[in-house]
Amino acid sequence: MKLLIGASNIQPNLHYPVVAIGNFDGLHLGHQVILAKAIDRAKETGGNAVVLTFEPHPRRYFQPEQAFRLLYTFQIKTRMIENLGMDVTYTTEFNKKFAELSPEAFATEFLHKKMACKEVIVGKDFRFGKDQAGTVDDLIRFGETLGFKVITPDPVTIDGTVVSSSEIRKCLLGGNVALAAKMLGRYYTLEGKVLRGDDRGKALGFPTANLRIPNEVIPGNGIYAARVDFLKTDGFGTKDGVVYIGTKPTFDKNEISLEVHIFNFTKDLYEKRLRVTLIDWIRGDERFETEAELTEQIKKDCEKAKEILTGSEHSPE
């Protein structure tokens, strides 16, 4: 896949561009339907399947005070887009100039003249242009004049709820990684580097790897059954384990920690890069009166995690 960053790098030189437009944070099932439609149409027409996305996320531009959190980093998002089979990804700057384009100017100057779109794939709730004044009906009308077709796949629903990035954030922050996985079409993953910790887990008989995580959405505090992959070829393969996310209330800590205990594994993991796949929630964070009580509960957590992970694959289905 060709990745081009910046509006200045967008050129109208692709053959029959079929363009999927969106922020695509999380690349959930609804997003995947939109991208799959773009790929299908590109194959049918002999064209190119193109993604148009934005940096920063528009909510960060319009509401910087809210510290809006993304499900995945830009690097992870683009890697997943590539894995789905898109030909080209354009990432344009979402700045004052772009935000003030009228709906008609966006369709005419950007989609028609700059990108030479032949087909545009968007969600049914797509809004565009200054003050988000443009609707899908407006886009269809502009396309009829400018010579591009607009396709709007139906939204995806899970358990009666329309799949969206905001719903997935709610699930994750509430610890419901199982429902989030159904909406994502994959289990939620956290990637990071192992740092030196206080070795408290080791002292309790359950050594843990302390991770520094660039993910902005960290699931709610608690204990999770997880699988662990090594991001470099270390020959270890995929391992089962249990993840702790919380503030260590038993030891009066205040900062959020993310630690993973890998079953039957004693290798030094310092400075290793890990991908932690959260399979299911076990319990919330708790304060224990003694270390002995905590140790006993960790044993139970590990047994529960092993039960969950037995027969579980990397698919949430």
Phi and psi in degrees as a GROMACS rama.xvg file:
@    title "Ramachandran Plot"
@    xaxis  label "Phi"
@    yaxis  label "Psi"
@TYPE xy
-91.9322  126.201  LYS-2
-111.245  119.926  LEU-3
-121.242  123.967  LEU-4
-109.193  128.567  ILE-5
104.594  134.563  GLY-6
-59.7939  -29.9202  ALA-7
-66.0963  -19.3674  SER-8
-90.586  -3.73881  ASN-9
-82.8078  122.77  ILE-10
-127.358  143.706  GLN-11
-82.3173  52.1553  PRO-12
-118.036  11.0655  ASN-13
-87.8304  147.465  LEU-14
-78.9053  121.867  HIS-15
44.3166  71.442  TYR-16
-70.0609  124.433  PRO-17
-105.947  110.079  VAL-18
-109.77  120.109  VAL-19
-93.299  125.281  ALA-20
-113.437  134.755  ILE-21
167.897  172.436  GLY-22
-79.7809  -34.3767  ASN-23
57.0218  34.1043  PHE-24
-71.247  120.566  ASP-25
95.4965  -25.2791  GLY-26
46.1638  54.4958  LEU-27
-77.1303  -174.947  HIS-28
-60.3085  -37.0476  LEU-29
-63.9497  -42.9942  GLY-30
-63.0094  -41.0198  HIS-31
-63.3186  -34.3357  GLN-32
-64.1099  -41.8808  VAL-33
-64.0384  -45.8368  ILE-34
-68.7892  -37.2624  LEU-35
-63.6266  -37.3005  ALA-36
-65.5892  -39.9294  LYS-37
-62.7615  -41.6526  ALA-38
-64.8201  -44.3165  ILE-39
-61.3597  -45.2118  ASP-40
-66.9865  -36.8697  ARG-41
-63.8972  -39.9056  ALA-42
-66.5646  -41.0491  LYS-43
-66.6006  -30.5275  GLU-44
-103.141  -4.46718  THR-45
71.9148  23.5212  GLY-46
-99.6461  -158.352  GLY-47
-118.372  132.963  ASN-48
-85.9576  117.069  ALA-49
-122.756  139.764  VAL-50
-106.838  133.733  VAL-51
-116.011  115.387  LEU-52
-132.737  178.027  THR-53
-133.892  145.714  PHE-54
-136.674  127.934  GLU-55
-73.7829  173.962  PRO-56
-57.2578  135.593  HIS-57
-52.2842  -33.5109  PRO-58
-65.0602  -29.6007  ARG-59
-71.8043  -31.0549  ARG-60
-72.4307  -46.6976  TYR-61
-81.0348  -27.5704  PHE-62
-133.06  62.5023  GLN-63
-62.8576  -23.9961  PRO-64
-73.8536  -14.1222  GLU-65
-88.419  -4.21046  GLN-66
48.4096  53.1908  ALA-67
-59.1245  131.071  PHE-68
-104.517  133.872  ARG-69
-91.1599  149.919  LEU-70
-70.0012  -39.2537  LEU-71
-135.209  153.963  TYR-72
-69.0187  162.827  THR-73
-57.324  -40.6536  PHE-74
-64.6808  -42.7296  GLN-75
-68.3337  -41.7966  ILE-76
-59.4771  -48.4303  LYS-77
-66.6674  -32.951  THR-78
-65.2001  -40.5032  ARG-79
-68.8193  -38.0874  MET-80
-60.186  -43.6346  ILE-81
-62.0614  -41.614  GLU-82
-64.182  -25.4133  ASN-83
-76.6351  -15.932  LEU-84
105.671  17.6108  GLY-85
-70.097  150.715  MET-86
-84.9954  -42.5009  ASP-87
-141.027  139.908  VAL-88
-121.734  122.415  THR-89
-101.999  127.274  TYR-90
-115.741  114.146  THR-91
-105.337  153.218  THR-92
-70.836  128.087  GLU-93
-95.3844  95.2258  PHE-94
-127.726  -171.321  ASN-95
-60.1763  -43.4715  LYS-96
-61.6435  -44.7671  LYS-97
-68.8283  -42.2098  PHE-98
-63.2059  -25.9978  ALA-99
-93.2249  2.77819  GLU-100
-64.4468  131.668  LEU-101
-68.9512  160.292  SER-102
-53.6085  -42.7987  PRO-103
-66.9704  -38.6363  GLU-104
-66.4855  -39.2251  ALA-105
-61.2563  -45.5087  PHE-106
-67.3039  -42.4465  ALA-107
-79.3108  -54.6243  THR-108
-77.55  -36.0551  GLU-109
-93.4975  -59.0117  PHE-110
-71.4163  -43.7559  LEU-111
-81.1192  -58.6271  HIS-112
-76.7461  -46.2099  LYS-113
-78.2566  -39.1013  LYS-114
-104.605  -17.3324  MET-115
54.9823  43.217  ALA-116
-58.1682  141.304  CYS-117
-106.352  -34.6727  LYS-118
-141.095  145.095  GLU-119
-125.419  130.411  VAL-120
-114.328  120.842  ILE-121
-141.288  162.992  VAL-122
-72.3365  160.419  GLY-123
-66.2745  -21.4649  LYS-124
-98.5456  15.6829  ASP-125
-60.6775  131.588  PHE-126
-126.584  148.782  ARG-127
-154.391  164.452  PHE-128
83.1209  173.622  GLY-129
-53.0203  132.047  LYS-130
60.3682  19.9726  ASP-131
52.8561  39.2659  GLN-132
-76.2768  -22.749  ALA-133
-82.7402  135.73  GLY-134
-110.009  174.478  THR-135
-60.5193  -39.2249  VAL-136
-60.5725  -39.555  ASP-137
-63.6327  -42.2138  ASP-138
-63.6564  -41.0751  LEU-139
-61.3606  -42.4624  ILE-140
-64.1334  -43.8808  ARG-141
-63.3824  -41.3914  PHE-142
-62.197  -37.299  GLY-143
-61.9889  -35.1162  GLU-144
-79.0306  -39.4259  THR-145
-91.9203  -13.005  LEU-146
97.7164  24.7569  GLY-147
-125.35  150.42  PHE-148
-95.5744  144.309  LYS-149
-114.682  128.091  VAL-150
-119.905  132.589  ILE-151
-126.389  94.5076  THR-152
-61.3175  152.905  PRO-153
-66.6054  147.147  ASP-154
-66.7448  158.139  PRO-155
-98.1402  135.795  VAL-156
-118.24  144.055  THR-157
-128.479  123.551  ILE-158
52.0772  38.3076  ASP-159
82.3745  1.05195  GLY-160
-112.158  133.323  THR-161
-67.5692  128.837  VAL-162
-68.6637  129.408  VAL-163
-152.8  160.664  SER-164
-62.5133  -37.3235  SER-165
-66.5415  -38.6016  SER-166
-66.0898  -37.6231  GLU-167
-66.6649  -39.4889  ILE-168
-59.2078  -43.9117  ARG-169
-59.4974  -45.1669  LYS-170
-59.2435  -48.8462  CYS-171
-64.3234  -45.7372  LEU-172
-66.1712  -23.9751  LEU-173
-90.3347  3.10744  GLY-174
83.8655  1.47575  GLY-175
-86.8688  70.5522  ASN-176
-71.3158  -22.0117  VAL-177
-68.214  -45.339  ALA-178
-69.536  -38.1361  LEU-179
-58.4347  -39.6675  ALA-180
-63.8283  -39.7626  ALA-181
-61.332  -39.9857  LYS-182
-74.2087  -33.5033  MET-183
-77.4501  -26.058  LEU-184
80.0775  9.73926  GLY-185
-162.728  157.981  ARG-186
-69.2999  148.807  TYR-187
-73.9477  136.099  TYR-188
-120.249  151.281  THR-189
-123.641  132.909  LEU-190
-119.904  139.593  GLU-191
-174.467  177.226  GLY-192
-101.587  143.258  LYS-193
-78.9693  127.094  VAL-194
-110.735  164.487  LEU-195
-67.4068  134.298  ARG-196
-113.437  -162.73  GLY-197
-93.2401  4.28118  ASP-198
59.8936  21.4741  ASP-199
-67.5945  -37.9474  ARG-200
-62.283  -40.8302  GLY-201
-62.3177  -39.6554  LYS-202
-65.2688  -28.3611  ALA-203
-85.44  -3.84582  LEU-204
95.3909  7.71065  GLY-205
-133.832  78.9225  PHE-206
-58.7008  138.885  PRO-207
-125.588  152.976  THR-208
-98.2163  124.14  ALA-209
-90.9752  123.162  ASN-210
-107.188  139.054  LEU-211
-96.8363  117.015  ARG-212
-111.068  124.2  ILE-213
-80.2018  -14.4984  PRO-214
-54.0504  138.703  ASN-215
-87.7765  -29.3371  GLU-216
-98.4142  107.467  VAL-217
-101.797  125.229  ILE-218
-55.2221  161.488  PRO-219
-58.1844  155.778  GLY-220
-57.2934  138.461  ASN-221
156.403  -168.006  GLY-222
-113.201  135.811  ILE-223
-132.534  142.4  TYR-224
-76.1602  138.02  ALA-225
-148.311  161.28  ALA-226
-118.316  147.198  ARG-227
-124.645  129.203  VAL-228
-119.363  150.346  ASP-229
-98.3986  125.483  PHE-230
-76.7048  -8.75956  LEU-231
-120.068  159.501  LYS-232
-73.332  96.4437  THR-233
-108.72  -4.03387  ASP-234
77.9332  10.4047  GLY-235
-89.7096  -23.497  PHE-236
71.7798  -166.345  GLY-237
-88.7892  133.98  THR-238
-120.091  151.444  LYS-239
-91.4276  152.507  ASP-240
-169.298  -170.188  GLY-241
-132.08  139.382  VAL-242
-114.144  137.924  VAL-243
-112.681  128.686  TYR-244
-124.111  121.12  ILE-245
168.102  -168.133  GLY-246
-109.852  11.6866  THR-247
51.7881  61.4538  LYS-248
-62.1019  -27.2616  PRO-249
-61.722  -28.4478  THR-250
-110.924  16.0176  PHE-251
57.3102  41.257  ASP-252
-88.8066  158.656  LYS-253
-116.839  -28.2697  ASN-254
-85.2597  145.478  GLU-255
-67.3609  131.013  ILE-256
-116.27  149.458  SER-257
-128.091  114.022  LEU-258
-128.643  143.554  GLU-259
-124.901  130.715  VAL-260
-104.378  120.386  HIS-261
-97.5564  126.812  ILE-262
-65.6387  135.678  PHE-263
53.9436  45.8595  ASN-264
-141.143  126.035  PHE-265
-124.776  6.07566  THR-266
-69.1813  152.764  LYS-267
-73.7359  124.17  ASP-268
-107.509  4.89748  LEU-269
-56.7087  128.646  TYR-270
74.9252  -0.50323  GLU-271
-72.8221  152.221  LYS-272
-104.005  126.514  ARG-273
-119.929  150.31  LEU-274
-113.215  119.41  ARG-275
-105.624  120.859  VAL-276
-103.319  116.766  THR-277
-85.8799  117.187  LEU-278
-91.583  -46.2443  ILE-279
-162.676  156.159  ASP-280
-83.2141  140.11  TRP-281
-106.375  -51.8542  ILE-282
-162.904  168.559  ARG-283
-81.1112  172.639  GLY-284
-72.7737  140.32  ASP-285
-138.605  157.401  GLU-286
-102.719  132.338  ARG-287
-113.705  146.472  PHE-288
-72.2259  -32.5846  GLU-289
-134.369  159.226  THR-290
-66.0692  -30.4567  GLU-291
-64.019  -41.8494  ALA-292
-64.2568  -41.0731  GLU-293
-62.7209  -45.1573  LEU-294
-59.8194  -43.0275  THR-295
-63.5149  -38.7642  GLU-296
-69.2526  -37.6575  GLN-297
-61.1013  -39.29  ILE-298
-58.7953  -44.1679  LYS-299
-65.3793  -39.6854  LYS-300
-61.0535  -42.3798  ASP-301
-65.033  -41.1723  CYS-302
-64.5322  -41.0153  GLU-303
-64.614  -41.4536  LYS-304
-61.725  -41.2622  ALA-305
-63.7467  -37.9532  LYS-306
-61.8096  -45.6247  GLU-307
-63.7476  -41.0192  ILE-308
-79.9993  -18.6656  LEU-309
-64.3017  116.641  THR-310
81.2031  -2.47303  GLY-311
-85.1202  133.895  SER-312
-102.207  -173.321  GLU-313
-81.7103  2.35022  HIS-314
-99.9708  137.887  SER-315
-76.9653  -5.01984  PRO-316
